[in-house]
Amino acid sequence: MRARPVAAVVFAALVPAAALAQKAVPAINEIEIWQQVGQQPYEFTWTQREEHPKTLVDFEDLAGWTLELHGGAQGELRRSREQQMWGQYVAKIVYSGAGGQSRVVARPPKPIPIPDRFDSIELWGYGNIWGGRPDPSTPMVDISVLVRDARGREFTVQLADIRWKQWWLIHRKLPPAIAKEIVWPAEFSGIEIARLGNSASRYFFCDSLAFFTEELRPVALKAQPKRNLAPFRGQIAGLNTGEGALPFPTREETILPGNFERDFTVAVRQPGENRFELEYKGSDATVAYVYAPRSGNLGELSVSVNGAAPYRPMDGGGVRFAGAAGGSLPEGKLLAARLAGDAVEAKFQYGSRVVDYNLRLWQKSLVLDVWCDGGEASELSFGQVAGVTNPKLITVPHITYDRTSMPRVLMSGDRAKPVFTSVWFDWYRSNASEPYFVREPHKIDFSPVYQEHYVTNAYEPYASREIRVTTTSAEINGGMRYIPKTDGQRNNLHERVFVTASPIYEETLPTIANPPSVRQEESKQVVWTVTAPSTFPADHARCRRIRSYGLNHIMQHSHEVTWRDEGDSFTMRLQAAPQKGGDAMLKWYIQAQRGLGWTQGVYTNYTDFAPVNSNWSPDFVQRLPGGEWRRAWYRNYALKPSKAVEFDEYYAQRIKRKFDPAMSYTDVHTALPPWLYCDYDARVPGAGTFAATFYAYGQLLLNDQRVYGPAPSEATYQWLYAGLESSSYGWVYNYTHANLLTFPLDPAFPLHKIHPLQADYGVGSTRYYLDQLDPQWQKSPKRRDYVDLFLATTIGYGNMGWLVNDWGVDDPFGVEVLARSYYMMQQLQQQYAFVRPKKIEYADRNGKFQSASMAHATGAIADSRLHVEYENGAHVYVNRGAKGTWTVKDGAGKAVELPVSGWLVFNPGANFYELSANVAGRRIDHVQAADYEFLDGRGQWTERGSLGATGSVARRTRPEGGVELIDIYGNDRISFEAGGAGQMMAYDPEGKSLGAVEVKTSRPGWYQFKPVADGRTYMFAAAR
């Protein structure tokens, strides 16, 4: 829910606020005899929900109330039964206005005394628009409660803006600025609806206005399995103190980047007082770190690669303390520095505070541990990389902190001998509330989730500025923040940081220390899609049509509308949407879909917690540092991660037993970083640490895989959760300033780190990046090019198939690309899914291949002419250049010309060959694979392999013998190769026989026929 900062509005005590109104109209207290009577949210009937005991205004009687009209506003206030919440009546405010100054205020006959001091306000509100579906005729308006204090000053407390439909419990903590100014006792003086930009009348219903002080009782939470690592001094375990251990992280070294060279040595020595040297030596490089502690500034650490001039990877970094002027870095006093085994230990004093550093060398990475007890450390800054030449920032796709904060890898030095530097925090061991980096200044259209967190609820404001890069230095990462919990206390600081310097780009990327997905085999067989059915029978009929084109390995989930009709809850329930037929219809639908051979699933989510849900309790809502409830998706609050694990354990197995889905989509958990859903509620073990959220969500995702089958999630933070989920969308959803369809192909991180654990689908859904590239892409004459770009990018990143069904099955072009997205991916993805890359290289403009490191250094990566060789022998060539063809050679040494967004993939060991390339001067698509052969001539007669077609056709050899041919689009004749003469039968999309079809011999061993009306599948069997 989007919210704006709350300000106090003060009126002169002797001037009634109503006098400032243009007009005040009396409320209508009578009820029309014909007025329809609504009903309470149906979920309330599942529990014994009661009205808030501190309700001050129940709106059962509006006699004497008025509605003030300001700034050209129009409206009326009436008692109503059209909607129902508590009691028999609610208030209905009808409003319209001329713009930002228009507002209406509903006032009681006189202000109503509030019996006690309060820190919270609640109001049940019935909204009129979904925020995700903008309607210019119904702009979002602000809902506020007006409160007068003992001196007659009136304060406006903004509760929300309307971006939901049906009933929602609006909760707001009294803003600190108002709490500081108000003189008690106080009284309620009105409800305001402001920023009225709608010329036509709109409504808002409300009920049960309560003022109270929250009673924060202990929250009963179940202990969870221990984290799978040896806890370090001061490391907070949260709820992970129970029986057993989680299967992650998989190693004590956690995120330590990989090292390509296996034969190397590391050494640490102390050549003099307060000087320590840590050195890596191998045939690939020499990397020498020198640490000379004096004041605790991390600029006292330097590094040299291959004997070059040393530079400082964390210059200006160190511990900051709460209350320091401008967040300045203090200077400490060195208490001790010594060599202890293979580690350097240093201790510094900052007044009454003590900071400990521990440094050791693992491979090429310097591992830095930092401790500071006492709860006064507010930040560990990573500083900047200083003392380098030719610094250049590399944005790593798939590593992001939030929508505008992307940590980088630094490339520096000579172009012929580049050096790469990274600084990463260990998310498995951190005690911090959040990582940070500078926020880049560009326009952001915030979703309600981000508005709520960044605009209103951020503990500290973030400066919007550019990343600092000079001729000798650059910022590549920010640091770690420690934010007070609801009790005002910060956690003790403990961080582990990995600083890596290497001549190899891939060696600076963090490792994801999670186990591989337990659903790899099922995941790589399917092409994924999603549906949001208005009715389940209609959706099944649509799916039958899609299936008739031979698309048999499809994974589909029905989205949140599985569980809701409109404003009802859609998580943590066992009852399907009532108006769609309820449980019986959902059971029928899942079984009917599985009858198609599809992997049909449902939607699940343990982040969005609706106040109408039968499990509702304010104690289960995440708290922000000031105690405010964290808002989530429309009409929802964010569920505590500590409670999410318990609910998932309960509901997942019951949903599986009741409806028998073959998969489940676990929404949201991987779309938001764990620090954005960090619970600051001091009642919860691990409060104020994002690690508590990370471990809870990781455990939950694993459980969904084990219970349902494949359990993909939403993505963006798969760099944290890979393997704990079975897969994700192949996008970086919040990565708004770099479109993966046009950003240079840089698959090193996903191929080396993510995909051995899980493989993602598409580049997300078709529309996400294409909407950014061209809002009219679906109608564009370049739409086929856009689909090619989407598929080529999918393959370049080693992702699996996303079903391109954006044009539906009634549009011939829709059928064309639907089939292409399936047949060009379903067998191809099995050549590389979950397989590690052996080589990643790029062709320069002369056709010479360069490593990923040199491609970054020379700029060849910008042309995105990518070759990946996988360990199983699969080769992938993708031309993601913006212009020009690229000629490559296949496994037999034959030249293949790749157009823009063209590709060649072959794996001799699997008898697999696929191209989307220029043949005889024009582009065609062809696949030869174990399960099928597919040819698309793209509008011109084409013969290749054992098929001939103008449009597209798929061929399968049936287990019982014979050939199955599927006429997909654009064919007035189809030819095929077969072992001998035979008879052909035609079938319609429903499998009904259309009789025999005449087959002619076109040349020895080849046969040809004309498709018949309504024909879809053709079965050719040898003559007997």
N, C-alpha and C positions, 0 to 999 in steps of 0.2 A: 504494500500500500504506500503510495507516494504521500509524503508529508512535508510540510514546510516548517521552518523554525517558528516557535510560538512566541508571540510578543504580547505584552500587557497593554490593553487599551484603557486609558483613564478618562473618565468624564468628570466634570465639575460636580461636586457633591450637591450643590443647590439647584442644578439644572437636570430635571428628569431626562433620562436617555430617550424616552418616547417623544419628547419635544423636538428632537433632532430629526425625526422621521418625516417623510413627505406626507405619509398617511398611515393611519392605524385602523384596521378593520376588525370587528369583533369576530371571535371564533364561532363556528357553527356547531352547536352542541346537539342539535336534533339529528336523528338517524332516519334517512329515507326508508320507507317501508319496503321498497323494492331492492334495497342494497344487499348485494350478495355477501354472505358470511364466509370468511376464509377459515383456514385451519392452522393450528400450530404446526411447526415443522414435524413431519411424521416421525423423525428419529426420537423426538421427545417421548413418544408413546412407548419406546423400548425401555425407558428408564423412568425413574420417579424424579424428574427434574423439578426443582422448586425455584421460585423467584428469589432474587437476591434479598437477604434479610434486611439490608440497609437501603432498600428502595425508597427514595424520597418522593418521586413523582410517578404515579402509575397511569396517568392520562385517562382514568375512568370517567372523569368529569371535567369538561373544559369550559364550564360556565364562567364568564368574566375574563377569560383569556382573550388576548388580541394578537393580531399579526401586524407588525410594523413593516412598512414598505419604504425602502431607501434606494436612492439612485436610479429611479425609473423602474423599480421592480413592481411586479404584479403577483398576486397570489391569494390564497385563502388557507385558513387553518380550520380543520374540522375533526370532530370525534368520528371514529370509523370502526366498522367491523369487517371491512373488506379484507384485511389481513388480521391474523390473530397471533398473539404471543402469550401474555399473561392476562388473566381476568377476561373481561368481555370486550374491552375497547382499547384502541390505540389512537395515537394522534396521526393525522395525515396533513402534511404540509404540501400544498400545491404552489409552484413558484415558476416565474419566468423573469427575464431581465434583459437589460440592454448592454451589459458588459461588465468589466472588472469592478466597477463601483456599485453595481446593483446587489442588494442583499435584502433578506427578510429576517425578521426576528420575532419568534413566538414567545410571548411573555404571559406569565400568570397574572391574575388580578393584582397581586402584590408579591414582592419577593418572598420566597419560601425559606425560612430559617433552616440551616443545615445543623443538626443537633451537635455534632462533634467535629473536631478537626479531622481532616482527611488528607490522604496522599494519593488517592486514586478516584477516577470517575469512570462509570460504565453506563452505556446506553445501548439498548438493542435497536438497530437501525435496519430498515428494509430499503435497499438501493435499487437503482434503475438502469445501470449500464455496466457491462464487463469492460474492465480496463484494457484487455487484450483485443477488444473489438471496437475501435474508435468510431464514434458516430457524431459528426459535426452538429447534428440537431440536439444532441444531449451531451454537452460538455461536462467535464468533471467539476463539481462544486465542493466547497469546504463546509464541513459540519463542525460547529463549535458550541461549547456551553459557556454561558455568561455567568460570572460569579461576582457578587459585591462583597466587599469586606466591611468591617465595622466603621470605617470612615466614609463609606459611600462610594469608594472607588470600584469601578467595574472592570473586571479582567476577562479577556477572551481566551479561552483554552480550546485550541483547535484539537478536535478529536481525530478527524480523518478527512479525506476527500472521497466522494462517492465513486467507486470503481468496482462495485460488486452488485449482484442482484440477490433478491430475497433477503432473509434475515441473517444478520451478523452481529455478534457481541463486540461493540467497540469499547476498548479499554484504553485509558490514558493515565499515566502517572502525572501528578501535578508538576508542571515544569519547575525546575529549581529557581529560575528567575522570578516566577510568580510566588512560589512558596516563601521566598526571601522577602517579598514586598507586602504580602497580604497581612492584614491585621485581623485577628480572630475576635469574635466569631464571624462566620460568613453566611451568605444566603444565596440561593439560586435565583437568578433574575431573568433567564431566557435561554433559548436555543436559536442559534444563528445559522442561516445558510447563505453563503457569500460566493462571490465571483460568478454571478448568474449571467451566462452568456447565451442562454437558450430563449428564443423568441416564442416557441410553443410551450405550453404548460407541461411541467414534469412534476413527479410526486416524490415524496420521501415519507415513509411511515416510521414511527418510533414508539418505544415503550420502555418502561422500567428503567428510569434514570436513578442511579445510585451514587452516593458519595460515601467513601469509607476509607479506613486505613487497613491495608493488607495485613493479614495475620500469616506470618511465614512459619508454619509448623514444619517439623522435620519431614523430609520426603523419604518414603520407604523405597529403596532401590536395591536390586539384586547384585551381589558381587559377581564379576565376570572372570573368565579365565585370565591367567597372568599373561603379560606380554612376553614374547619369546626372545628375551635377551637378559643378560645380567645387568640389573639396575646399577647405575653409577651413584655416587654420593649425591644426595639431594634430588635425585630424579623422581618426579611425582608419578605415582602409578595409577591414581584415580580409582576407579572401581575394579581395575584389573588385579584383584588380590584373591580371587577365588580358586577353586579347584581346577587343575589342568592348566594347559598353556595354549595360546593361540598359535597357529602355524606360521605366523609372521611377526617380525622379520625373519628371514631364513638364515641370517648369519650375523655374527657380532660386528662385522665390518660394515654392515648396513649399506649406505649409499656410495661407498668407496668406488670411484670410477674404475673402469677396466684398464688393463695394461696389455697392449698387444705383444710386447716382448716378454718372453717367459724366463730368459736367462739374464738375471740382473742381481745386483747387490745393493743393500742400503746400509748406511753407517751413520752413527751420530758420535760426535766428539766435542770436547771442550778445550780449544787451543789456548784459552786465556781466561782471565777473570771476566765474568759476565759476557762471554762470547761463546756461542754454540753453533756448530755446523752440522747440518743434516744433509746427506748426499745420496743421490741415486746414481748408479752407474750401470749401463747396459750397452749392448752393441748399437742400440737405437739412439741413445742420448745420455748426456750427463746433466742432472738437475741438482743444483746445490742451493740449499736454503741456509741463510745465516740469521741468527737471532741474537741481538745485543740489547738485553733489557735494561731500561733505565727508569722510565716513568709510567709504563703500562700502555703507552700509545702503540697500537699495532703497526705503526709505521716503522717500528724498530725491527721488523721482520723484512728481509730482502731475499730475492731469489735470482739465480742466474741459470740460463739454459745454454748448454754447449759452450761454456766459457765466455759468453757475451756479457756485456755490461749488466750489472745487477739492477733490479728494479724492485719497487715496494708494492706488493699485491694488496695490502690492506692499510695504505697510508691514511692516517687520521682516524683509524678505527679504534674501538675500545668501548668500555662500559660508561654509560651515562646514568645520572641519578635524577630522581624526581626533584623538581623544583629548581634545577640548574638553569641559569639565565640563558635563554635562547637555545636550550638543549645543548649547551657547549660541552666539550669533552674535558673532564678535569685532568689535572696532572697528579699522578700518584707518586708515592715514595717506595722505592724498591726495598723490600724487607729481606728477601732471599732469592737466590737463583742457583740451581744445582742440576747436575746430571744424575738421574735416578734410573739406572738400567738403560733402556732404549728411549727414555723420555726426558725432556727438559721440563723442570718445574720452576715456576717463578711466582712470587707472592708480592703484592703491592698493597700499600695502605693509602686510603683516601679519607682523611679525617678519622672517623670511627669505623669506617667500612674497610673491608678487606676483599681483594679480588685475587683469585688464583688462576693461573694459566698452566696448562699442561700441553706440551708439543711433542709429537712423534712423527715419524715418516713411514708411511705405508705406500709402497710403489713410488709413483711420482707425486703423491699427494701428501701435503703437510696436514696433519690432523690436529686441530686445536680444540681443547676443552677449556671452557671458561666457567668459573663459579663465583657467585657473590650472594651470600646469605643476608638475611635481615629484611628483605622485601622493599629495599629502597632503590634498587637498580631498576630503571625504567626502560633501558634499551641497551642492546649490544650492537654497535655500529660496525659495519664491515669496511667503512672508509671508501677509498678509491684506489685504483691501480695507478701508480705514479712512477715517473722515471723511465718511461718507455718511449719508443719512437714509432711514428706512423700508427697511432692507435685507431682501431676500427671496431665498432660494436657488431656482434653477430646475434641476431634474434633467433632463438632456438624454437622452432614450431613445437607446440605442445607443452612448453613450460611457461606458466603464467601464474601470477599471484592473484590477479583480479582483472577486471575489464581494461584497466589502463596501466597496469604495472607489470612489465615484462623484464625480469632479470636477463642479463646478457652474458655471453662469452666474449672475451676481448681477444682480438688478433692484433699483434704488434710486430715490430721488427722489419727486417728486410723482406721484400716480396718473394724472393727466392728461398728464404729460410724463415718462414713465419713462426711465431711463438703464440700459443693459445693459453689463456688464463681464465680460470673459473673460480668462484667462491660460492659454495652451496652449504646450506644448513642441513643438519640431520633431522628430518622430520620424525624419525622413529624415537628420538631421545629428547626432543626439545621440551622445555618447561614454559615456553613463551606463549603469549596470547595470539600473536600473528607475526608473520614476516612483513617486510615493507620494502618498497623501492619507490623511486620518484614517480609521480603520476604525470603522464604526458598531457600537455594542454591541447586537447581536441574535443570537439563537440561529442557528447554522449547522450543518447536517448535512453535514460535509465528505465529499467523495468521497475515495478513496485518493490521488488526485493532489494534492488540496489539503492533506490531512493531511500528506503527505510534505513538502510545501514550506513550509507555514505553521507546523506544529507542531514538527517536528524540525529542518528544514533552513534555516529563516530565519536569515540572517546576524545580523540584529539583531531583537530582539523588538519587536512593534508594540503600542503602547498602544491599547486598545479604549476609545474615548471618543466622545462626541458632537461634532459639528462646532460650532465656536464661532461663535455669532451674538449680537451685542449690538445695542443701539439705534443704534449708529453704525459697526459694523464686522461683517465676516463673512469666514470662510475659504472660499475657493472652489476652491483647488487646493493641493497640498502642495509638490512640488518634485521634484528628481532626486537619486537616491542613486548613489554610487560605492562598490562593494563590492570588496574585495581578491580577486584571482585565487588560484589554488592555490599560486602562488609567494609569496603574501603581499603583492603589489604592486597598488596601485590604478592605473587609467588616469588620464592627465591629463584635467582637466575642460575640456570645451567644450560649451556649450549655446547654442542659439538659442531665444529665447522671444518669443511674439507676445502683446502686451498690447493689447486692443481695447476702446475705449469708444465706444458708439453709442446713438442713440435707437431703433435698429431691432434687434430680437432676432436675426434671421437673420444680421446682419452680424457677430455675435460668434462664429459657428460656424466651425470650421476647415475648410479645403478639403482634399480627398483628391487628391493630385497623382499619380494613377495613370492609365494609359490605360484606355479603356473595354474591357469584355470583348470578346473576339473571337468570342464565341458568343451574341451578343444575339438574332439572328434565330431560332436553334434554341431558345433558352431560353424565349422568350415564347410559343412555340407549344404548350408542354406544361404539363400539371398533374403535379406531382411526387408520388411515393410511394416507400416503401421496403419491402422484404420480407426476411425472415430464414428462408428455406425449410428445412424439415427434410429434404425431398427436392425435387429440381428438377422431376420430372414432376408431383407434387402441386401445386406452386406454379403451374406452367404451366396446369394444369386450372382452378385458381382464377382465374387471369388471363383465361382464355378466357371464363369466366362474366361477369367484369367487362366485358370487351370487348363482349360481346353486347348490352349496354345502349347501345352507340354511343360508348363512351368510347375513341376511337381515338388521341387525342393525349396519351398518358401517357408520362412519363419515370419509370422505376423502376430502382433499383439493388438488387442483393442484397447484404446487409450482410456483416460480416466472416466470417460462417459460409460464405461462398463458398469461403474458403481453409482453414478449420479444421473439425475435428469436435468437439474440446473444448479440451484444453490445449495443442494444437499451435500453431505460430506462424500469424499471419494477415497478415503484411506481408512485403515483400521476398522474394517467392517466385513461381515460375511454375507451381506444381503446385496444382491444385484439391483440395478436401477429399476424401480417399480414400474414406471411407465413404459419401459422397454420389455416388459414381460416378467421381470423379477428373476428369481433363481431358476425356475423351470426353463425359461427361455435361454438363459446364459448356458445352462447345462446342455440344452439341445444344440446351441450354436457351436460350442467347443467340440462336441462330438461330431457334428456335421462337418466342421472344418477339418478335423483330424481324418475324417473319411476321405478328404481330398488328398491325403498324404502329407498335408501341411503340418508344420510345427506351430500350432495355434496356442497363444497364451493370453494372459490377462495383464492388467496394470497393477502395480503396487508402489507404495511410497510411504515412508515413515518420517517425513519431514513436515508435511502440511497438515496441521491439526485444526479441524473446524470446531468452533464452539457448539455446533448442533450435534456433533458426534456423540455417540452413547458413552464413549470413554472420557468425556471432557472433564478436565480438572485443571484449574489455573496452576497448580503445583507442577504440572507436566510441561509447562511452557518455558522455553529458554528465556533467560533474563539478560538484559544488557547491563553494563557496569552501574548505571544509575537505578537499576531495578525495573526499568520499563520492560514490558513484554515484547519480545522480538516478533515482528510481523513477517509473514511469509507470503505465499501466493494469495490471490484475491480471497477475501473472507476467511483467511486462515492465520494462525500463529505458528511459529516454529516449534516443533516438538523437541523436547530434550533428547539429545543423542543417547543419554544414559537410559531413558525410557524406551527409545526407539528399538533398542536391542531386545528388550523384553516383549514389546508388542510384536515384533517380527517373529520371534521364537514361537509366540502363541498363534498368530494369524496365518503364517505361511503354511504350516502343516495342515491347518484346517481348511484353508482355501484349496490346497492341493487335493485333500480327501473329498471335499464337497463337489468341486467342479472339474477336477482332473485336467487342468491345463498342461500342455507339454513344455511351456516356458513361461517366464514372467519378465516384464520390463520393470526394473527397479528405478523409478524416476528420481531426479533431482540430486540424489546423494553425491554423485560425481560431477554435477554441474556447478556446484558451489564449493569453494575451498573450505576445508574444515575450520579455518580461522574465521570465516564469515559466519559460521554456525557454532562458534565457541560460546559455551554457556558460562556466564559469569556468576551464576547463582551460588553463593558461598555455602549453601546447604548441601551441595553436591560434591563428593570427592573428585578432585581433578578440576574443579571450577577454575576458569581463567586460563586453561591450557588448551590449545587447539588439538594437542595430541589425544586428549580424551575423546574428542569428536572423531578424529581419524581412526582410532582403534575401534570405537563403537560402530562406525559405518563400515569399516573393513570386515568386522565380524558379521555384521548384518548381510553384507553382500555375499560373503561366503555361504551363509546359511541359505540364502535364496538360490544359489547355484545347486546346493546339495538337495534342496527340497523340490524345486520346480523342474530342473533341467537347465538349459541355457537361460541365463539371467543377465541380459545386457542392461547397461545403464546409460545415462544421458551424455556423459563425456565433458571434456575440458580439463578435468583433473585426473584423467587416467594415468598421468605421470606419477600420481600417488597411489592409485588403487589398482593398477594393472594386475590381473591374475586373481585378485579378490573378487572382482566381477568377471563374468565370462567374456564380455566384450563391451563396446560402446559405439555410439555414432563416431564417425571418423573426422569430426570437426573439432575445432577449439572454439566453442560456442561464444565465448565472451572476448575473443581475440579480435576486436572490431577494427583495428587499424591495419590489419594485414590479411587480405583475402587469400586463403590457401589455393584458390583456383588461379591466381595470378602471381602470388608470392613465389620466388624461386624454390624449386623442389629441393628440400633439405630433409631427407628421410632418415638421416643417421640415427637420431635419437629414437624415433618409433621403431625402426628396424632392429637396432641393437638392444634396446631396453624394454620397449613395450610389447612388441609382437612375439617374442619368445614366450611371453606370459599370456597374452590375449591378442586377438586380432580384431580390429575395428571395421566398421561397415561404411562404405561409400566415403564421401567427404561430408559426412552428415547426410541429412536429407537433401534432395536435389535443390530445393528452393533456398536454403539458408544463404549460401555464398552467391548463388545466381541472382537473388534479389538485390544484393549489394552491388553486383557487377552491372546489372541492367534490370531495372524494375519491370520492364516490358518483355522479359526474356521469353515468356510463354507464347507471345504473339509475334516475336521477332522473326524476320526472315533468316536470321542466324541461329535459330533454335536448335537445328541439328548440330551445328558447330558447338553450341553450348553443352549439349549432351556429350559430345565427344570429349570436350574439355573436362567435364565432370568425371567421365570414365577413365581418361588418361591420368588424371590426378589421383583418382582412387588407386589405380595400379601402381603409379609411381611411389605412393606412400605404403605400398604393400598391404592395402586394406582389402576387405572382402566386399561382396556386392550389395548395393542398395538398389531396390527395384524402382526404376523410374516409371512411375505410373501417374504422373502429374496431369496428363491429358486424358486419362481414362481409356476405356475400351470401346467407346463409341466414336472416337476420332481415329482415322487411319494412321495419322502420325503417332498418336498415342500408342497404338498397337505396335508400330514399327520400333519405337524406342523402348517400349515395355519388354519386347522380346530381346532386343539387342542388349539391354542392361542385364537381363538374366543369362542368356546363352553365352555372352562374352565374359561373364564373371563366374558362374557357378562351378565350372571345371577349372578355370584358370586359378581361382583363389586357393584351390587345393594344392597347387604347385608350390606355393610359398607360405601359406598360413602357418604360423608358429615355427617357421624354419629360420635359423639365424643367417644373416648375410655373410658371405665369404669375402665379397668385394663390393664396394660402392665407388663408382667413378663417373666422371663427366667428360664428354667430348668438347674440346675447344673448337674454335671456328675453323681450324685446320684439320679437324677430325682426330686429333691426338687425345688420348685419354689421360685424365689427371685424377689424382686422389681427391677425396672430399676436402682435405686440408689445402691442397694447392688450388682447387677450384675456388675456394673462398679467397685465397690470396690473389689469384690472377683475375678473378671476376667471371670465370667461365661458368660458375654456378648460375649466373643470371640467365643464360640461355637454356638451362634446364634440360640439356640433352643427357639423359641419365641412363647408366647401365648398372644393374645390380645382378651379381651372381650369388646364388644361394648355396648353402652347404650341401643340398641334395641334388645339385646339378642344374637347377632351374636358372634360366637367364631371362632378364626383363630389360627391354629397351623401350624408353618412352621419350618422345620428342615433345617436350612441353615448352618449346620456344614459341615466341609470339609470331614468328614468320620463318619461312624457308623450310625446305625438306632436309632430311638427314638420312643418309644411306648407311645401313649397318649390314652385318653378315649374320646369317642364321647358323645353326649347328652344322649344316652341310657346306658352309662356305658360300652360300648363295646370297647375292646382294638383295636387300629389301629396302625400299624407299619409304620412309616414314614421313607423312605430311604433318603439319601442325596438329598436335593432339593425337598423333598416331602412335602405335605401339607394336612390338613384336615380343612374344613370350614363347619360349620352347623349353622342354625338358626331355631330352632323349631317353633318359631312364624310365620315364613314365609314358613314353609314346605320345607326348602332348606337343601340339603346335598350334599357335594362334597368331593371327595378325589383323590389324586394322591399318591397312597400308595402301599405297598406290600400286596398282597392278595394271599394266598396259595404259598408264597415264591417268588412271582414275582410282578413286578410293573404293575398296570393298572390305568386307569383314568375313573372316573364315576361321572356324575352329575345328580341329580334329582332336578328339579326346576319347577317353575310355567309355564315357556314357553316351555321347552323342557327337554328331557332326552338325555344324551350323554354317549356313552361307547366306550372306546378304549382299546382293548385287547393287543395292542402292539405286535402283531405277533403270539399270541397263543389264542386258543378258550377260550372265557370267557363268562360266564353268570352272570349277576348281574342286580338287579332291574327288569325291564320288557324287557331286551334286551339280545341278545347273538351275539357275533361277534368275529372275529379274529383280524380284523383291527378296524376301527372306523365307527360308525353309529350314526345318530341322529334321534330322534323320536319326533314328535309333534302330539298332538290330535287336529284334525281340528274342528273349531267352528260348522260346519254342521254335525259333527259326523265322525267317522272313524279315521284311523291312517295313518299318513304320515311318511315314513321312507326314509332317505337319505343315500345312500351307498357312503361313502367317500373314503376309500382306504382299500386294503388288504383283501377283503372278498370273499370267494367262497360260503359262505352260511350265512344267517342272520336269527336269530330267534327272536320272539317277543311274548308278551303276549297280548291277546285281549279278549274281552267279549264273543265272539262267532264266529262261522264260517262266512266266507265272501269271497269276490272276490278281487283279487289284480290286479291293472293295473300299467304298467311301463311307464316311461316318460324319454326322453333324456334330456341333459342339457338345451336345448332350450324350453322344455315343450311339445315337440311333442310326441304324444302317440305311444308307441311301442307294444301295445296290452296287453292281459291278461298274467299273470304269474301264473304258477302252485304253489299252496300253500299246504304244507303237515302239518298234525298235529303231533307234536313231543311228546307231553304229554298233559294231559287235560288243556285246556285254552291257550296252547302255539302252535305257528305256525312257520313254517320254509320254506324258499324259496331260490333258487339260483339266484343271480343277472344275468341279461341278458346283452348281448353285447350292449354297449352304454347306458345302463340304469343308471339313476342317482337318480330319485325320484320314490317311489313306494307308491301307494295309496291303502289302504286296507279298504273296506267298508263292513259292515255287509250284509249278503245275505238277499234278500227280497223274 
